[in-house]
Amino acid sequence: MEKITIFEMCRCGHFGGESPNSMHEDRYQNGHGECRECNCNQFTWVGFVDSNGTPLSHDEIQQLAKERREELAN
């Protein structure tokens, strides 16, 4: 099974926040300022998605969080 990377999606449709390839400038926190790809002037989180922008289900997010906790514990 391929490992899913979790991304944060902005209402403008571009990645932002703490996503590995955030398209938003840094402001108060990483990836929470203006978008580098469009006229969006502030990152507004709408959900978690995979690297293709496909929304992740609640169960997928919970599984990823569990895996991350286990990684950090080791």
C-alpha positions as CSV (number, residue, x, y, z in Angstrom):
1,M,0.0,0.0,0.0
2,E,1.4,3.4,-1.0
3,K,2.0,5.8,1.9
4,I,-0.4,8.8,1.8
5,T,1.0,12.2,2.5
6,I,-1.5,14.6,4.1
7,F,-1.8,18.1,2.7
8,E,-3.9,21.1,3.9
9,M,-6.2,22.6,1.3
10,C,-7.1,26.3,1.2
11,R,-10.5,27.5,-0.1
12,C,-8.6,28.8,-3.2
13,G,-7.9,25.2,-4.1
14,H,-4.1,25.4,-3.5
15,F,-2.1,23.6,-0.8
16,G,-1.2,25.7,2.3
17,G,-0.6,25.6,6.0
18,E,2.0,23.0,7.0
19,S,1.7,21.0,3.8
20,P,5.0,19.7,2.4
21,N,4.6,21.8,-0.8
22,S,2.6,24.8,0.5
23,M,1.8,27.4,-2.2
24,H,1.1,30.1,0.4
25,E,3.6,32.6,1.8
26,D,4.6,32.4,5.4
27,R,2.9,35.0,7.7
28,Y,2.3,34.2,11.3
29,Q,2.7,30.5,10.7
30,N,4.1,28.5,7.8
31,G,2.0,28.7,4.7
32,H,-0.7,31.0,6.1
33,G,-0.2,34.1,4.1
34,E,-0.8,35.1,0.5
35,C,-1.0,32.3,-2.2
36,R,1.9,32.3,-4.7
37,E,-0.5,30.8,-7.3
38,C,-3.5,33.0,-7.3
39,N,-5.0,36.2,-5.8
40,C,-5.9,34.5,-2.5
41,N,-4.5,36.9,0.2
42,Q,-4.9,34.6,3.2
43,F,-4.8,30.8,3.7
44,T,-8.2,29.6,4.8
45,W,-8.2,25.9,5.7
46,V,-11.1,23.8,4.2
47,G,-9.8,20.2,4.8
48,F,-7.1,17.6,4.5
49,V,-6.3,16.1,1.1
50,D,-3.8,13.8,-0.5
51,S,-1.1,14.9,-2.9
52,N,-3.6,14.9,-5.8
53,G,-6.0,17.2,-3.9
54,T,-8.5,14.4,-3.2
55,P,-10.2,14.9,0.1
56,L,-9.3,12.4,2.8
57,S,-12.0,10.6,4.8
58,H,-12.2,10.8,8.6
59,D,-11.0,7.2,8.8
60,E,-7.9,7.9,6.6
61,I,-7.0,11.0,8.6
62,Q,-7.3,9.0,11.9
63,Q,-5.1,6.2,10.5
64,L,-2.5,8.7,9.3
65,A,-2.5,10.4,12.7
66,K,-2.1,7.0,14.5
67,E,0.9,6.1,12.2
68,R,2.5,9.5,12.9
69,R,2.2,9.0,16.6
70,E,3.8,5.6,16.4
71,E,6.6,7.0,14.3
72,L,7.3,9.7,16.9
73,A,7.2,7.2,19.7
74,N,10.0,5.2,18.2
